[in-house]
Amino acid sequence: QVQLVESGGGLVQPGGSLRLSCRASRSILRINRMGWYRQFPGKQRELVAGFSAGESPKYADSVKGRFTISSDSAKNTVYLQMNSLKPEDTAVYFCNAFFNDLGNNWGQGTQVTVSS
């Protein structure tokens, strides 16, 4: 099993920015896919941004142009830069990573609250 440790959530005003980080306990060089999901109260988790090996990142329509996913393989870390945040972005954000040998893994989640 792979541990995913998220950080960077918090309270921000509308129009503000946050950067989420997700550090994996193993190398992500051979990751199959990795991404960020979010969950609203009473709803299922939805993909916010993610990438699969050898493919371009994909984004939910609601965050295109505002959020950017990136990775630093030397630090085994994936980031989610969130700009122009809106109140409707308020949710718990989860990191997800799928390795061919270790299957699907989730972080513990980090709360993002966008409010004035």
C-alpha positions as CSV (number, residue, x, y, z in Angstrom):
1,Q,0.0,0.0,0.0
2,V,1.1,3.5,-0.7
3,Q,0.7,6.4,1.7
4,L,-0.5,9.7,0.2
5,V,-0.1,12.7,2.5
6,E,-2.0,15.9,1.4
7,S,-1.4,19.4,2.6
8,G,-2.2,22.9,1.6
9,G,-5.9,23.2,2.2
10,G,-7.6,25.9,4.2
11,L,-9.8,29.0,4.1
12,V,-9.4,31.5,1.3
13,Q,-11.5,34.3,0.0
14,P,-13.2,34.2,-3.4
15,G,-10.8,35.0,-6.1
16,G,-7.9,33.7,-4.0
17,S,-5.4,30.9,-4.6
18,L,-4.3,27.7,-2.9
19,R,-1.8,25.1,-3.8
20,L,-2.4,21.5,-2.6
21,S,0.4,19.0,-2.3
22,C,0.3,15.3,-2.3
23,R,3.4,13.4,-1.3
24,A,3.6,9.7,-2.0
25,S,5.6,7.2,0.1
26,R,7.1,5.7,-3.0
27,S,8.4,6.9,-6.4
28,I,5.9,8.2,-8.8
29,L,8.1,7.7,-11.8
30,R,6.1,4.6,-12.9
31,I,2.7,5.8,-11.8
32,N,-0.1,4.6,-13.9
33,R,-2.4,7.5,-13.1
34,M,-2.6,10.2,-10.4
35,G,-5.0,13.0,-9.7
36,W,-7.1,15.1,-7.4
37,Y,-10.7,14.5,-6.6
38,R,-13.2,16.4,-4.5
39,Q,-16.2,15.5,-2.6
40,F,-19.2,17.8,-1.7
41,P,-21.4,16.9,1.3
42,G,-23.7,14.0,0.4
43,K,-22.1,13.5,-3.0
44,Q,-19.7,11.1,-4.6
45,R,-16.1,12.1,-5.3
46,E,-15.5,13.7,-8.6
47,L,-12.4,14.0,-10.6
48,V,-10.9,17.5,-10.6
49,A,-7.7,17.0,-12.4
50,G,-5.5,14.0,-13.2
51,F,-3.0,12.5,-15.6
52,S,-2.2,9.0,-16.8
53,A,1.2,7.9,-17.8
54,G,2.2,9.3,-21.2
55,E,-1.0,11.4,-21.5
56,S,-1.8,15.1,-21.1
57,P,-3.6,16.2,-18.0
58,K,-7.4,16.2,-17.9
59,Y,-9.5,18.7,-16.0
60,A,-13.2,18.9,-15.0
61,D,-14.9,21.5,-17.1
62,S,-15.7,23.5,-13.9
63,V,-12.0,24.1,-13.2
64,K,-10.5,24.4,-16.7
65,G,-8.4,27.5,-16.9
66,R,-8.2,28.0,-13.1
67,F,-6.6,24.8,-11.8
68,T,-3.3,23.3,-12.9
69,I,-2.0,19.8,-11.9
70,S,1.8,19.2,-11.9
71,S,4.3,16.8,-10.5
72,D,7.8,16.7,-9.1
73,S,9.1,13.1,-9.4
74,A,12.2,14.0,-7.4
75,K,9.9,14.7,-4.5
76,N,7.3,12.1,-5.2
77,T,4.8,14.9,-5.1
78,V,1.8,16.0,-7.1
79,Y,0.4,19.5,-6.9
80,L,-2.8,21.2,-7.6
81,Q,-2.6,24.9,-8.1
82,M,-6.0,26.5,-7.7
83,N,-6.5,30.0,-8.8
84,S,-9.6,32.3,-9.0
85,L,-11.3,30.1,-6.4
86,K,-15.1,30.3,-6.1
87,P,-17.4,29.4,-3.2
88,E,-18.6,26.4,-5.2
89,D,-15.0,25.0,-5.1
90,T,-15.5,24.4,-1.4
91,A,-15.1,20.7,-0.8
92,V,-12.8,18.0,0.7
93,Y,-10.0,17.4,-1.8
94,F,-8.5,13.9,-2.1
95,C,-5.3,12.8,-3.8
96,N,-5.5,9.5,-5.7
97,A,-2.8,7.3,-7.1
98,F,-3.0,4.1,-9.1
99,F,0.1,1.9,-9.4
100,N,0.0,-1.3,-11.5
101,D,1.6,-3.3,-8.7
102,L,-0.1,-1.7,-5.6
103,G,-3.5,-0.7,-6.9
104,N,-5.6,2.2,-6.1
105,N,-4.7,4.5,-3.2
106,W,-6.3,7.5,-1.5
107,G,-5.0,10.3,0.7
108,Q,-6.9,11.3,3.9
109,G,-8.4,14.4,2.3
110,T,-7.9,18.1,2.9
111,Q,-10.6,20.7,3.4
112,V,-10.8,23.7,1.0
113,T,-13.2,26.4,2.0
114,V,-13.8,29.5,-0.2
115,S,-15.7,32.1,1.7
116,S,-15.6,35.8,2.4
